Every structure is written in C-alpha cells, then in structure tokens.
Amino acid sequence: MLRKIYFKELKDCFRDSRTLLLTVLLPIIMMTGMTFFYEKLISSDEGKTYMLAVDQSFGTEEESLFSGFENIEFVKSANPEEALNEGEALAALELSSNFIESINKGEEASVTIIGNSFSQNSSNLMNLVNTALTAYEKSVTSERLEKLGTETSVIQPFAINQKEMSAEDPNINLIAMLIPLILSIAIGVGAGPAASDLFAGEKERKTMEALLMTPVNRAKLLFAKWLTIATVGAITGIITLIVVALEIGLLTENLKKAVTFGDNAGIIIGLAIFISIIYAMFNASILMITSIIGKTVKESQSYSTPVMMLAIIPTMVISGIGINELGFEHFAIPIMNLFSILKELVFGIVNIEHILITIASNVICMIVLFIIGRILFMKDKWVMN
C-alpha cells in the first residue's frame, strides 16, 4: 500500500507540466546562468581596454610610465574629471604641471587619481594606474639614493615574502561557494511546488477529506507524501549537480582549471550525491510541515519561502572561512553543514568524521521534524480545511 501511494503521488508530481517546469527546468536554467556568471566573473581581463582620461598636456614622457600596460588607452581632455563624469573614461589622472620635469629636478610633484570604487572596471583601472606610478616612484627613489651613494636597503630594511598555504587554484574557493548554493536552491525550488500541492493543495481542492476516508493508515499516507517530496528534491538536486558539473567541464575554462579531484574523483562525486539526498530528506521534512500548516497552496508557499532563503546565510558565513578553520559547529548545524562538507569535498578533502557528523545532525533534525509533522497530520484541525 505504501509503495502504491508513493508511486501514485510521484506520478502526479511529474504529470503536471507546470510543476515539472518549476521542479526540474527552472532550477537548471537558474544554475546554468549562475555558472556562466561566475565564469565571467573570474575570467581574466586579457584583451580588455580601459579608457583613462588625462589632460591635453599629457605627452609621450608621461605615456612611457604606462608602457607595460597595453590595455590602458588615454583620452585627452581639457578637464579629465568632467570627461569621467560624462562617461568618456573609466578613471581620470591629473598630474601637477611639468610633472616629469619637476621629478627630474627633485621638486615637489603631485598625482590625483579619480575614479568610482563601486565600479569594478573603474576600480581595476585605478589599481593599474596606481601600480604603474608606484613602480615609477620606486625607480626614482633608487636613482636618487644611488646618486647620493646610499644603498636602497636604507629605506627597505627587509623584504616581505608571502607564501600561500594552499597550492590550489584560487578560483576553487568560488566553486566551493557556488556548488552548495546551487544545490540548496535547486533542491528547495524543486521540492517546494510538490510539497505545497501534496498537503495544502489537497486541502484547497477539498480532496483531503476523501483521501482520509479511505482505509489507509495516516502514518503511511504521511510517509508516502514525505518520501515523494524528498524524492523530487533529490532528483532535482542530482540532475542540477550533473548539469552544472558538465557545464563546468565542457563549457567553462577558468572554473574547469580550478577543479582537480585526482584519484578521489569517484569517491567525492558519490559522497556529494549522497549528501544531496540526505539534505533533500531534511528539506522535505521542513517543507512538509509548512504545507500541513498552510490552508492553501499560496499560504504554504509563503511559509516555505523563508526556509529556502536560509541557504543564503551559510554562503556569507562559510565563504570567509578557510578549510583548516572549519570546526564541529560548522558540520553539526543543518544547512550550514551542507556548505561546509561540500567545501571540503570540492577541495578534495574526504574527512570521515566530518561526513558522519553532517549525516547524523541532518538525520536527527529530520526525524524530529518528521515527528512534529506526524503529530500535526494526526489532528483533523491541521488536515481539514
């Protein structure tokens, strides 16, 4: 009986074209867009040209300071700042009069860089200009010290060398944030319509009463509906995960270079799918309760939306934490542990202890939520509209 109810509910979920669109196609389209957005975000600026507004007196000597930056083009204007405001350039550079001549004579000179730090392109250009002028400043300082017979070590007593602890591609941290976010949203968006329809939808259509009059145990009916929500969420999550993996592997360049699982590729992919299924079951328990409480589909969706939005919080927390900084609490808190464990897996780390903590915490919370849902479903107050 349980199997028949389960397959019947599952067929109903995938029979409706609108539900199928929301359950499978919409998450895939959303995640595909996010994948290409992140690929573009981390792509190099090679071939990109930045327009820099300068004064009309800006000559070849001044241009030679930027000889190593071929992607900077100069826009000469009587008022560089005004040219920037009118959108003719991304940043403006104002040099004091006779800038090069003043530097050669040892006289005071000044530089003003004007730009918009809220614009990525403008910020990039300002950094390039600052780098070029800093290099010129160091060369002038070295020449002056050499003329005075002084070693450069006088103003630079020690050298600072920075060594990165991880030899991984820096873009892998972005993937470690992207994959869990994609997965959590896909599972929530995929299972949401099914959950709303299976309980709140039945009440709204006045079919719940007829369903409860059949000689079917309420507990079995509840379990079959919960299992249907979990299945739909898991299928959506796995399909989305596969599609995103294929897109990264076949259609991206920078994201593909960042992922290197080595010999653990099969284990990591298998664990990622298993964790996705566990999370889908946990998510189904929450959505089941919101649907039981809701009297209509619209009301149920209003209750479930904040639950889906919870996935944004771990993104902000985990993204700034290193792999070696992850502690027990990161794997013990549901939703956050999805981001934590997948971050480790993306970095190629398989920590059995952390995996068991993640699974145990999700299963415990899932059981508690399921018991709460069962208590509500056993009362006519919550299942009758």
Number of C-alpha atoms within 10 A of each C-alpha: 10 16 10 10 18 21 15 14 19 19 12 13 23 16 11 10 10 11 20 17 14 17 27 23 16 18 24 24 13 14 22 17 13 16 23 16 12 17 21 15 12 14 14 10 13 7 8 10 14 21 20 26 28 25 18 12 13 20 12 8 11 13 12 10 14 19 11 9 14 11 16 18 16 16 18 18 18 12 14 23 21 14 20 23 13 10 10 17 23 24 28 31 20 18 17 12 12 11 18 16 12 14 14 10 8 11 10 9 14 11 12 10 17 19 22 15 13 8 11 11 19 21 17 17 25 23 13 17 20 14 14 16 15 12 13 14 12 12 12 15 13 17 13 15 16 12 9 9 9 13 12 15 11 9 11 9 7 8 7 6 6 6 7 8 6 9 7 14 14 12 18 20 19 17 23 23 21 19 20 27 19 22 29 25 20 31 32 28 22 31 31 28 25 31 32 28 23 23 29 29 23 22 22 17 13 13 14 18 15 9 13 15 8 9 7 13 11 15 14 15 18 22 17 22 25 25 20 26 33 28 21 27 32 29 21 27 31 19 19 26 23 15 16 23 16 13 16 22 15 10 15 17 14 20 23 19 14 19 20 15 16 8 9 14 14 11 13 20 17 12 17 19 17 15 21 25 20 20 29 30 27 24 27 31 25 21 31 32 25 25 32 25 20 25 21 21 22 16 15 26 21 14 18 24 15 10 15 19 12 14 21 14 11 20 18 11 13 20 16 11 11 11 16 7 9 16 11 12 13 22 25 20 16 23 22 22 27 28 27 30 26 25 26 20 22 24 21 18 15 17 11 9 10 20 20 13 19 27 19 16 16 26 17 13 16 22 14 14 20 22 14 15 23 18 12 16 22 13 10 11 10 18 21 18 17
